[in-house]
């Protein structure tokens, strides 16, 4: 995991000599310094090895496993060798007998340090931005672990049993690599239950989060693109949506002189960038009162840099219906927004809910297209992986345009900011869709 305390394994020379890049170095706490030849083996079914060899898919599903060889039987978090049908080793990884992801393969435990170094070409952190993603699960070959940096805080989202087992070790490594000392550990209850772990909350409304110190309860002041925000480390996701950083910067360049409407604004990221970009007016809406209160505080933090947006607690769909109805019945020319940002929460948590989610996206985008001024812009988003991987978002937008009686032109398509790394062998890691439309 980090350079000190790493130990070379004793795998068969035929494999590691042939593929030295794969030579695993196991931290002593992770594998008890056991040579790889003595580790349990997870033998794959015939024909499955090609999916996971040479840096292949970062998740070995239970259905690909033929048998587990070793006594005692490995437990959740134990290091194992992954072998093909002929019992020849092809990789090593971390085992969990209770998870659908039976093994999470690892190429090397230097991933934390590498991920930290990868941020430098992207100028992260900088004098203008100190919030970004350090570790992106499968994208960084550390499946089940997400780490965001919020100024001086390390926010760790854990979704795998191995991360829970080696929490102390991970915290130590993160502190050493980054130089930061404040860690907020956030286990995902639902996903960890699928990993065979059980958690109980003190009350139904209490967030499942654990912190290494009491400061985790307090908002942390962060900076993105020169704008200042208060983020809640124990709030939604990891406290701040850094994945939309590049798209927020684009809105700043588009907003000059425009009337801007930011729907599902959360704590005001898009709205404040629009205001800083010289928008004529900015309104932000969200159903969460705490989010709107934080957005107003964020506006106060940046009052010298821009005119303050108006933030309202309201339902986006209901608000748009009222505005569209007002346009249809008003004898005077009402002011329509020239730029709408539509960034709803995840509507399709899995493929089973995809069709229902597409219906919801269609309804929201039809209303937005009716509401935006002719010749205006609509930045519309989906953070649902099921939508991104099904390639259904653009066809849905065209259907919404037809229903709205408008014509759309795609000006830009984007995903998450580049610190949200993606393993090309794991397209399931793609989840964010951001489309900028001209609406006429």
N, C-alpha and C positions, 0 to 999 in steps of 0.2 A: 504493500500500500504506500509506503514511503521508503526511501532508500536505506535508512538505518533499520536493522532488524529483519532484512530480507534474506532469505536463504534459498539457494538453488535446489531444485528437486532432483531426484535420482531416477528420472524416467528412462526408458530404454533408449540407448544411444542412437538406434536406428531412426527413431522419430525426431529427437531433438537435434541431431546432427543434420537431418534432412530439412528441418524447419526451425532453425535457431531462433527466429523471431517469436516462436511460440513458447520458448523455454520458460516455464512458470517459476516465479520466485514467491514462495509462500511465506507470509508472515507467521512467525512462530505461534502466535496465539490462535491463528486460523486453522492451522493443520497440525499443531503440536510438533512441528519440525519433523514430521514423518516423511521419509522419502516417498516419491510418487509410486514406486513399485509396490509399496506396502499399503497404499490407500485402497479403499473399496472401489470397485469398478461398476459403472453403469453401462451395460452392453445394449446397444441399439438394435432395433429390428433390421433385417436385411433391406438394403436400399435407402436407409435413413441417414447413413453417415455423411453422405455428400451435402446434406443440408447444414451440417454443423462443423465440417472440417474447413481448414484454411480461413479462419475468421468468418465463419458462416453465421447463421441465425443465432442471436444471443439468448434464445430461450429453447430448452429441450422440453417439449410437452410429454406428459405421461404416456400418451398413445404411441410415442416413438420408441419407448423403452421396452426391450425384450426381457431383461432380468437385471437384478442387482446382485453382485458377487462380493462377498466380504462378511467377515464375522469379527465383532458384532455388526449388525445391520446399521448403516449410517443413520444419524439423526439429522434433524433440521439444522442447516448451517455447516455440516461437515463437508470437508473437501473430498471430492471424488474424481477419479479419472473416467472420462467418457471414452468408450471403445466402440469400434464398429462391429459388425456381425462376426468377423473373424477374430474378435478379441484383441485387435490392434488398437493402441491408444491414439486418439485424434485430438483430444483437448482435455482440459480439466475445468472443474467448476464447483459450485456450491449446491448441495443436495437438499431437497425437502420432500419427504415421503408423503406429506399431506397436501401438497400444492399441485395444481394442474401444470405448473411450471416445475417439472421434476428436477431439472438441473439448470442453473443459470451459469453458462460457460463464462470463463474469464481468460483473456489472453495474457494479461500481466497485471500485477498489483501496483504498477507505477501510474495507474490511470488518474489518481487524484492529482499527482504532480503535473502530469501531462495536461489535464483539463485546466489547471491553474495557468500553465504556460500558454495555452491556446487563446486565453483572453487578451494577451498582450497585442497581437496583431489587430485586434478589434478595439484597441484603446480602452480596455476595461480593466480596472476602474480608471477614471480620469478626473480632472478637476471639475468636470461638468456632470459626470455620471458615476454614482457609486452604488447602483443597484443592478444586479445581473445574475444570471444562472451560472454556477460553477460546475455542477454535475447534473447531467440529464439522463439518468437511468440507462436504458439500453443504448442511447446515443453515445455514451461514454464507456460502454462495456462494464457498467456497474449496475446491472439490472436490479430494480427495486429501491434505488437510492436517488433522490433528488435533493440538491443543495442550492439554495439561493443565497446571495449575499445582499443584505440590506445595511449599507453603511458599515458599521462595525459588528453586525450580527450575522451569524451563520444560521440559516433556517433550514433544518433538515427534515424532509418529508420521507418517511420510511414506509415501504409497502411490501417488504419481504422479511421472512423470518431470519435470514442470515444477518440482515442489518440490525435487527433487534438483538440478536445474540452477541454481535460484536460492536454494540453501541459504544462502549467505553473506548475500544480501540479506534473506532472511526472518529470519535470526537477528538481523540489525541492526535490522529493523523491530520484532520482538518485544521486544527489549531496550529500544528507545526508547519503545514504547507502554506497557509494563508497569513499566519501571524495574528489572526483574530482570536479572541479569547471568549466571546459570548456565543453560546450555542443554544438554540431553541430546537428541541427535538419534538417532531410532530408525527407520531405513528398514525397511519390511516386505519381506523378501526375495521371498516368493512372489508378492505382487502387483506388485512392481517388475519381476520377470521377465516378467510379462504385459504390462508397459509397454515391454518391449524392453531393459531394463537387466539386467546380469548382476552377481551378487555371489558371492564365494567366502568361505567361513568358514575360519578357521584350524584348526578341529577340528569334528567332528560335534556336539559338545556345547556349543560356544561360542555364546552368544546373539548375534544380529546387532544390534548397537547401537554407536553411536559417540558419544562425549561430547566436549564442548569442554574439559573439564578432568578431572582424576583424581577429583574429588569425586563424580562420577557413580557410581563404584563403591560408595560408602558409602550406607547407609540414611539417609533424611532424616526428621526428626521433623515430623509434621503434626498438625493438630488438626481434628476434625470434630464439631460440636455439643458442644464442651467436652471430648470424649474425645481422648486422645492416642494416636497410632499411629506405628510405624516403617514406612515404605514404601520399597520397593526400586525406584528409578527405572529399573533395567534388568531388573526382574522381569516378571511377567505383565502383559499389556496395557501400560499406562503406569505401573504400580507400585501403583495403588490404584483400586478400582472406585467412582468418585464417582457413577456413575449410580444407585446404590441409596440415596443419601443420605436422601431423604425417607422411604423405606420402613424404613430402619434407625431413623429418628426415631420412626416409628409403633410399631415393636416395643418401643421404650423405654416408650411409654405403655400398652402391652398386657400387659407382662410381670409386673406386681406380683403376688407370691404364687404364680406359676406355675412349674412344672417345664418348662424350655425345652430343646429339642434343635435345634442348628444344624448342618445337614448341608451338606457342601461349604463349610465355614466360612472357607476361605482364611486370612486373618490375623486373623479374629475380630471383624469389624465388627458383625454382628448379635448375636453372643454377648455382646460387651461392652456393647452398648446394652441388652440384656435384663438383664444384671447390674446396670447402673446404674439400671434401672427398677424394681428391687426384686424380681427373680425369686427364688423359693425355691431353685432350683438351675439351673445352666446347664452343658450339655455341648456341645462343638464337635468336629466330626469332619472330617478331610480326609485324602486319601491322600498329600499332599505333606508330607514331613517338614520341609523348610525352611519351608513355610508355617505349620505347627504350631509350630515353634520361634519364629517371628516372632510368632505369636498369643500364645504364652506371655510373650514379652517385652512385648507390648502390654498384657497383663493386669497385669504388674508396673508398667508406667507409670501404670496407673489404679487401683492397689490401694487408694488412699485414698478413691477415689470410689465403689467398689463391691466386693462380694465377688468373689474370683477365680473365673472359670469353669474347668471342667476341659476340657482340650484333649487329644484322642486322635488318633493316626494310625490310620485305619481306613477301609475301604471302606463307603460309605453303604448300598448295597444289601445287602451281606453283613451289616452291623450290624443293619439293620432286620429282615432275615429271622430272625436269631438272637433278636431281641427279640420278634418276633411269635410265633415257635415257643415261646419261654419263657412267654409269656402264655397260650398254648393248653394247655401241659402243666403249668403250676405250679398247685398246690393253694392257694397263698396269693395274695392280691391284690397283684400287682406294681405298682410305681409307674409309671404311664404318663405320658408327657409331655403337658402341657396345651397347649403351643404348639410346633409344629414349623416350622422354616424350611428349605425345600428349594430350594436355589439351585445347580443343577448347572452345569457348564461348557457351552459351546455344543455341542449334540448334532446340529444340522442346519446344517452350514456352507453348504449350498446346497439348492436345491429337489430335486435328485436324491436326496438323503439324507433327505428329509422323512418318508417313511413309516417308515423304519427308526428315525428319531429319535422319532417319535410312539409307536412300540412301546416304546421305552426309557422315555419320559416316563410312559407308561401303567403300566409295571411299577413305577417308582419311586413314583408317586403312589398306586397301589393299596397298596403296603406302608406308606406314610406314613399313609394313611387307616385302615388296620387298626391301626396302632400308636398313633395319637393317642387320648387319652382321650375318651370320649363327651362331647359338649358342648365339646370343645376347638377350637383354632384351627390351621389349616394355611396358612402363607404359602408359596405355591409359584410358581416362577419359570421362565422360559425366556429366554435371551439370544440365541436364534436368530432372525434376521430372517425366514427362510423360514417359521417357525412363526407369528410375529407377523403376517405379511402374508397368511397363508393362512386366518386365523380358525379354526384347528383346535384351539386350546388348550382352550377351554371345553368343546367336545364331548368331547374326550379326557378331561377331568376328570370329566365326568358318567359316562362309560363306566368310568373307574377306580372311581368311587364305587359303581357297580352291582357291579363285580367284588369290591369290598371289603365289600359288604353294608352300606354306610353311606349316609347322606343328607347332601348338602352344600347350603349356602346361600352365595351370593357376597355378601360384605360390601364388597369394594373391588376395583377393577381399576386398575392404574397402569402407567406406563411409566417411562422414564428421568427423572431430575431435570431441572428446566427449563433448566439451563445446557447440556443436551444438545439444542441447538436442532434443529428439524425444518422443512424447506421443504415446504409443502403440495403443491407440484408434484412432490415426490420422496418418495412414501410408502415407497419402498425404504429410506429412512433410519430407519424405525421398526424396532426390533429387540428391545427389552426388554419382556417381559410379566411383571407381578407381580400375582398374584391372592390375596386373603385370603379364606379359606373358614371358615365354621363347620361343624363335622363332628359329626353326631349319629347 
